[in-house]
Amino acid sequence: MPSDIHALPSNEIADRRPIGFFVHHQGRGHAKRCEAIIRHLPDRPITIFTADPSIISLEQDNVSVVRLPEMIAQPSRTHALHEQVAPRIMHCAPLGVRAQTEHMGIMAKWMMEADPALMFIDVSAEIAMLCRILSIPAVKVRMHGDRNDAGHLGAYDCCVAMFAPYAEALEQPDYPRECHRRTFYSGGLCTTTDAVPAKKEARRTLGLAEDREIVLVLSGGGGAGAPLAPLTMAARARRDALWLTVGPVSREGHETEFHNLQECGWVQRPLDYIAAADIVIASAGDNTVHEIARVGRPFLCIPEWRYFDEQRIKAEQIERLGAGAAAMVWPGSTDQWLAALEKARQTDIEAQKKLFSADAAERSAEWLNRLIDRLWQGDGQLHDDETVLNGIAAQ
């Protein structure tokens, strides 16, 4: 369905101002989150911008997809340009990179011609700044992490509001108060909508024993995958348990295979595996956390390295709420694994389930429409309207 560029949708909905969505192509979470929201925006023209249209699976008549040039890791055209010092207020702005000029230019041209009501940015500080320079209102997705640098704070200032696709309780305490006041918290936004099966039903579906402890190691598409070497130690530490991996696994070449450690690779329905598990081990990716919270399982969160320490800080908040146990590195011995698993078993399942909101995507779409109406009606300051900018009050 996606191609390099599509025309704007038909005239029957052209009376409504379009929304642009910038979707970062690292991993799958950004795309799936945006798709979940867009499904609840059927009456407004939508244009999605991404460097990898293959991650977009949404098919709606009101949705167009624009392919952006891949600018990450592209070289400057001269050594002198490459040597220019990076500005403190930007994270990714090298000089002399033609792909970046085209990347930003395509969006700028569209904004000039389409005159959008809003840009929804998931995620890029520089695009938030671009929107402000072009006089286009923007909303930036809020992610955890150490983001008190000039680039992030400047991007927040450039936006009319921030969007947090998680429960307000999961927010980190050092998030600036002014930014917190301007943030909509959707509640835990999970992109899976299939009914959650009971544990026995899930095990029957997968052909797994009903009376054996099962530990699931779940990896997404945003990193290299779970490291197999520590999992071989886990399989030895809990020899009676069945260890299953779903998603990519990384190898160093010296691992020993164990009969109770099985690699399942990519699967059609990770939900069945989560439901079948007694314990889930996974990273702190937004969608992953909410997938687990939707089912409710003892959770060992092992954050993956991410820019600005995003996952480590989110893992700390998960543990603070009792919604899972956090281990900042993979356990490396029998005793470490046994202690980590026992800690995970102490998960407060009720606290964990509160992190998921079944109507998060629908509420997010409603909030975007209200925000746009308020912006373009021009009848006062946004911060005076709690139902517009307060995600908890906007029920």
C-alpha positions as CSV (number, residue, x, y, z in Angstrom):
1,M,0.0,0.0,0.0
2,P,2.6,2.7,0.9
3,S,4.5,4.3,-2.0
4,D,6.8,7.3,-2.2
5,I,4.0,9.9,-2.1
6,H,0.3,9.9,-2.5
7,A,-2.1,12.7,-3.3
8,L,-4.3,14.2,-0.5
9,P,-7.5,12.2,0.2
10,S,-10.8,12.8,-1.7
11,N,-12.8,16.1,-1.4
12,E,-15.6,14.6,0.7
13,I,-13.4,14.9,3.8
14,A,-11.2,17.8,2.5
15,D,-13.2,20.3,4.6
16,R,-11.4,19.0,7.7
17,R,-7.9,20.2,8.1
18,P,-5.3,17.4,7.7
19,I,-3.0,16.0,10.4
20,G,0.6,15.0,9.7
21,F,2.1,12.1,11.5
22,F,5.9,11.7,11.6
23,V,6.7,8.1,12.5
24,H,10.3,7.2,13.5
25,H,11.3,3.9,11.9
26,Q,13.4,2.4,14.7
27,G,11.6,-0.6,16.0
28,R,7.9,-1.1,15.5
29,G,6.3,0.6,18.4
30,H,6.2,4.2,17.0
31,A,4.3,2.9,13.9
32,K,1.9,0.7,15.8
33,R,1.1,3.4,18.3
34,C,0.3,5.9,15.6
35,E,-1.8,3.4,13.6
36,A,-3.8,2.7,16.7
37,I,-4.7,6.4,17.1
38,I,-5.3,7.0,13.4
39,R,-7.9,4.2,13.3
40,H,-10.0,6.5,15.5
41,L,-9.6,9.4,13.1
42,P,-11.5,8.2,10.1
43,D,-13.0,11.6,9.1
44,R,-9.8,13.7,8.8
45,P,-7.1,13.5,6.1
46,I,-4.0,11.9,7.5
47,T,-0.5,12.0,6.0
48,I,2.1,9.7,7.5
49,F,5.8,10.5,7.0
50,T,8.4,7.8,7.6
51,A,11.7,6.7,6.2
52,D,10.5,3.0,6.1
53,P,6.9,2.7,4.7
54,S,7.1,-1.1,5.2
55,I,6.4,-0.6,8.9
56,I,3.0,1.0,8.1
57,S,0.3,-1.6,7.7
58,L,-2.7,0.6,8.1
59,E,-5.1,0.8,5.1
60,Q,-7.7,3.6,5.4
61,D,-9.1,5.7,2.6
62,N,-8.2,8.9,4.5
63,V,-4.5,7.9,5.0
64,S,-1.6,8.7,2.7
65,V,2.0,7.7,3.3
66,V,5.1,9.7,2.2
67,R,8.5,8.0,2.1
68,L,11.3,10.1,3.6
69,P,14.9,9.7,2.6
70,E,16.9,7.7,5.1
71,M,19.2,10.3,6.6
72,I,20.6,8.5,9.6
73,A,24.4,7.8,9.4
74,Q,24.6,9.5,5.9
75,P,28.0,11.2,5.4
76,S,28.6,14.9,5.0
77,R,29.7,15.8,1.5
78,T,33.1,17.2,2.6
79,H,35.4,16.7,5.5
80,A,35.2,20.3,6.5
81,L,31.4,20.1,6.8
82,H,31.8,16.9,8.8
83,E,34.1,18.6,11.3
84,Q,31.5,21.3,12.2
85,V,30.6,21.1,15.9
86,A,27.1,19.8,16.6
87,P,24.8,22.5,18.1
88,R,23.7,21.9,21.7
89,I,20.1,22.6,20.8
90,M,19.9,19.7,18.3
91,H,20.6,16.0,18.4
92,C,20.8,15.0,14.7
93,A,21.7,17.9,12.5
94,P,24.9,17.3,10.5
95,L,25.9,19.7,7.8
96,G,26.2,18.8,4.1
97,V,23.9,15.7,4.2
98,R,21.7,15.9,1.1
99,A,19.3,13.2,2.5
100,Q,18.6,15.3,5.5
101,T,17.9,18.4,3.4
102,E,15.4,16.4,1.3
103,H,14.0,14.7,4.5
104,M,13.2,18.0,6.1
105,G,12.3,19.7,2.8
106,I,9.6,17.1,1.9
107,M,7.8,17.8,5.2
108,A,8.2,21.6,4.9
109,K,6.8,21.6,1.4
110,W,3.8,19.5,2.5
111,M,3.1,21.7,5.5
112,M,3.3,24.8,3.2
113,E,0.8,23.3,0.7
114,A,-1.5,21.2,2.9
115,D,-1.8,23.8,5.7
116,P,-2.3,21.1,8.4
117,A,-4.2,21.5,11.6
118,L,-1.4,19.7,13.5
119,M,1.7,17.7,13.3
120,F,2.0,14.6,15.6
121,I,5.7,13.8,16.1
122,D,6.7,10.3,17.2
123,V,9.6,11.2,17.7
124,S,12.0,13.9,16.7
125,A,13.1,17.1,18.6
126,E,14.3,18.7,15.3
127,I,10.9,18.2,13.6
128,A,9.2,19.9,16.5
129,M,11.5,22.8,16.0
130,L,10.9,22.8,12.2
131,C,7.1,22.9,12.8
132,R,7.4,25.9,15.1
133,I,9.6,27.7,12.5
134,L,7.0,27.0,9.8
135,S,4.2,28.2,12.2
136,I,2.5,24.8,12.3
137,P,1.3,23.6,15.7
138,A,2.9,20.3,16.8
139,V,2.4,17.6,19.5
140,K,5.5,15.6,20.4
141,V,5.4,12.1,21.9
142,R,6.8,12.1,25.4
143,M,9.3,9.3,26.2
144,H,11.1,8.5,29.4
145,G,14.8,9.3,29.9
146,D,17.3,11.9,30.9
147,R,15.9,14.6,28.6
148,N,16.7,17.8,30.4
149,D,19.1,18.9,27.7
150,A,18.7,22.0,25.6
151,G,17.5,20.0,22.5
152,H,14.6,18.3,24.3
153,L,13.6,21.3,26.4
154,G,13.6,23.4,23.3
155,A,11.5,20.9,21.4
156,Y,9.0,20.8,24.3
157,D,8.8,24.6,24.2
158,C,8.1,24.5,20.5
159,C,5.1,22.2,20.9
160,V,1.5,23.1,21.8
161,A,1.4,20.0,24.0
162,M,3.1,16.7,24.7
163,F,1.6,13.3,24.4
164,A,2.5,10.5,26.8
165,P,1.3,7.0,25.7
166,Y,1.3,5.7,29.2
167,A,-0.3,6.2,32.6
168,E,0.5,9.3,34.5
169,A,1.6,7.2,37.4
170,L,4.5,5.9,35.3
171,E,5.9,9.4,34.7
172,Q,9.4,10.0,36.1
173,P,9.6,12.5,39.0
174,D,12.1,14.8,37.5
175,Y,10.0,15.6,34.4
176,P,9.8,19.5,34.4
177,R,6.6,20.7,36.1
178,E,5.8,23.0,33.3
179,C,6.0,20.2,30.8
180,H,4.0,17.9,33.0
181,R,1.2,20.4,33.1
182,R,1.2,20.5,29.2
183,T,1.2,16.7,28.8
184,F,-1.7,14.4,27.8
185,Y,-1.4,11.0,29.5
186,S,-3.4,8.5,27.4
187,G,-3.1,5.6,29.8
188,G,-1.3,2.5,28.7
189,L,-1.7,2.3,24.9
190,C,-1.5,-1.3,23.7
191,T,-1.8,-2.0,20.0
192,T,-3.1,-5.6,20.5
193,T,-6.9,-5.8,20.6
194,D,-7.5,-9.6,20.5
195,A,-9.2,-11.1,23.5
196,V,-6.8,-12.3,26.2
197,P,-6.9,-16.1,26.6
198,A,-6.7,-17.9,29.9
199,K,-3.4,-19.5,30.7
200,K,-4.7,-23.0,30.1
201,E,-6.3,-22.1,26.8
202,A,-3.1,-20.4,25.6
203,R,-1.0,-23.4,26.5
204,R,-3.4,-25.7,24.7
205,T,-3.2,-23.5,21.6
206,L,0.6,-23.6,21.7
207,G,0.8,-27.3,22.6
208,L,2.5,-26.6,25.9
209,A,2.3,-28.6,29.1
210,E,-0.3,-27.2,31.6
211,D,1.7,-28.2,34.7
212,R,5.2,-26.9,33.9
213,E,6.7,-23.5,34.8
214,I,7.1,-21.5,31.7
215,V,9.4,-18.4,31.5
216,L,8.9,-16.3,28.4
217,V,11.7,-14.0,27.1
218,L,10.1,-11.4,24.8
219,S,12.1,-9.2,22.4
220,G,10.9,-6.6,20.0
221,G,12.3,-5.2,16.8
222,G,14.0,-2.1,18.2
223,G,17.3,-3.8,19.2
224,A,19.5,-6.8,18.6
225,G,17.3,-9.1,20.7
226,A,17.8,-10.9,23.9
227,P,21.3,-12.2,24.5
228,L,21.4,-16.0,24.4
229,A,24.4,-16.5,26.6
230,P,22.7,-15.2,29.9
231,L,19.7,-17.3,29.0
232,T,21.8,-20.5,28.9
233,M,22.7,-19.6,32.5
234,A,19.0,-19.2,33.3
235,A,18.1,-22.5,31.8
236,R,20.7,-24.2,34.0
237,A,19.5,-22.3,37.0
238,R,15.9,-23.3,36.6
239,R,16.3,-26.7,34.9
240,D,12.6,-27.8,35.5
241,A,11.3,-24.7,33.8
242,L,10.7,-24.3,30.1
243,W,12.3,-21.2,28.7
244,L,10.9,-19.8,25.5
245,T,12.2,-16.9,23.5
246,V,9.9,-14.9,21.2
247,G,11.5,-12.3,18.8
248,P,15.2,-11.9,17.9
249,V,18.0,-13.5,19.9
250,S,21.6,-12.4,19.7
251,R,24.5,-14.9,19.9
252,E,28.2,-14.5,20.7
253,G,29.1,-17.9,19.3
254,H,30.1,-19.7,22.5
255,E,26.6,-20.6,23.8
256,T,25.7,-24.2,24.9
257,E,22.3,-25.4,23.8
258,F,19.9,-26.7,26.5
259,H,16.8,-28.8,26.0
260,N,14.7,-26.6,28.2
261,L,15.6,-23.4,26.2
262,Q,13.6,-23.0,23.0
263,E,13.8,-20.2,20.4
264,C,10.5,-19.5,18.8
265,G,11.6,-16.5,16.7
266,W,8.9,-14.1,15.3
267,V,5.4,-15.4,16.0
268,Q,2.0,-14.4,14.7
269,R,0.4,-13.9,18.2
270,P,2.8,-13.0,21.0
271,L,-0.3,-12.6,23.1
272,D,-0.7,-16.4,23.4
273,Y,2.9,-16.7,24.7
274,I,2.4,-14.0,27.2
275,A,-0.8,-15.5,28.4
276,A,0.8,-19.0,28.6
277,A,3.8,-17.8,30.7
278,D,4.3,-17.8,34.4
279,I,7.0,-15.1,34.2
280,V,7.8,-12.7,31.4
281,I,11.2,-11.2,30.9
282,A,11.3,-8.3,28.5
283,S,12.7,-4.8,27.9
284,A,11.0,-1.5,28.9
285,G,9.6,-0.7,25.4
286,D,6.3,1.1,25.7
287,N,4.2,-1.3,23.7
288,T,5.9,-4.3,25.3
289,V,5.2,-3.1,28.9
290,H,1.5,-2.5,28.0
291,E,1.2,-5.9,26.3
292,I,2.3,-7.5,29.5
293,A,0.2,-5.3,31.7
294,R,-2.9,-6.1,29.6
295,V,-2.5,-9.8,30.4
296,G,-1.0,-9.4,33.9
297,R,2.0,-11.5,34.6
298,P,5.1,-11.5,36.9
299,F,7.5,-9.3,35.1
300,L,11.3,-9.0,35.1
301,C,12.2,-5.9,33.2
302,I,15.7,-5.8,31.7
303,P,16.1,-2.5,29.9
304,E,17.9,-2.3,26.6
305,W,20.4,0.5,25.9
306,R,18.6,3.5,24.4
307,Y,19.5,7.1,23.8
308,F,19.1,9.3,26.9
309,D,18.8,6.3,29.1
310,E,15.1,5.9,28.2
311,Q,14.5,2.3,29.1
312,R,16.6,2.3,32.3
313,I,14.6,5.2,33.7
314,K,11.3,3.6,32.7
315,A,12.3,0.3,34.3
316,E,12.9,2.1,37.5
317,Q,9.4,3.6,37.4
318,I,7.9,0.1,36.7
319,E,9.7,-1.2,39.8
320,R,8.7,1.8,41.9
321,L,5.0,1.0,41.2
322,G,5.5,-2.6,42.0
323,A,4.4,-3.5,38.5
324,G,7.5,-5.6,37.9
325,A,11.1,-6.1,39.0
326,A,14.0,-4.3,37.3
327,A,17.4,-5.8,36.6
328,M,19.8,-3.3,34.9
329,V,22.0,-6.0,33.5
330,W,21.3,-9.6,32.6
331,P,22.0,-12.0,35.5
332,G,25.2,-13.9,35.1
333,S,25.1,-16.7,37.6
334,T,22.8,-19.3,39.1
335,D,22.2,-17.3,42.3
336,Q,21.6,-14.1,40.4
337,W,19.0,-15.7,38.2
338,L,17.2,-17.4,41.1
339,A,17.1,-14.0,43.0
340,A,15.9,-12.1,39.9
341,L,13.1,-14.6,39.2
342,E,12.0,-14.5,42.9
343,K,11.9,-10.8,42.7
344,A,9.7,-10.9,39.6
345,R,7.3,-13.2,41.3
346,Q,6.6,-10.4,43.8
347,T,5.0,-8.3,41.0
348,D,1.8,-6.6,42.1
349,I,-0.4,-7.8,39.3
350,E,-3.2,-5.3,40.2
351,A,-0.8,-2.4,40.1
352,Q,0.6,-3.7,36.8
353,K,-2.8,-4.0,35.2
354,K,-3.5,-0.3,36.0
355,L,-0.8,0.6,33.6
356,F,-3.0,-0.6,30.7
357,S,-6.0,1.4,29.4
358,A,-8.3,-0.4,26.9
359,D,-9.6,2.9,25.5
360,A,-6.2,4.7,25.3
361,A,-6.1,5.0,21.5
362,E,-9.7,6.2,21.3
363,R,-9.2,8.8,24.0
364,S,-6.0,10.0,22.3
365,A,-7.9,10.6,19.0
366,E,-10.6,12.4,20.8
367,W,-8.0,14.6,22.6
368,L,-6.3,15.4,19.3
369,N,-9.6,16.6,17.8
370,R,-10.5,18.7,20.9
371,L,-7.0,20.2,20.9
372,I,-7.2,21.1,17.2
373,D,-10.7,22.6,17.6
374,R,-9.5,24.7,20.5
375,L,-6.3,25.8,18.6
376,W,-8.2,26.9,15.5
377,Q,-11.2,28.4,17.3
378,G,-8.8,30.9,18.9
379,D,-10.9,31.4,22.1
380,G,-8.3,31.6,24.8
381,Q,-5.3,30.0,26.3
382,L,-5.0,26.2,26.1
383,H,-3.7,25.8,29.6
384,D,-7.0,27.3,30.9
385,D,-8.9,24.3,29.6
386,E,-8.2,21.2,31.8
387,T,-10.3,19.0,29.5
388,V,-8.0,19.7,26.6
389,L,-4.5,19.5,28.2
390,N,-5.0,17.2,31.2
391,G,-5.1,13.6,30.1
392,I,-6.5,12.3,33.3
393,A,-9.4,14.8,33.4
394,A,-10.3,14.4,29.8
395,Q,-12.6,11.4,30.1
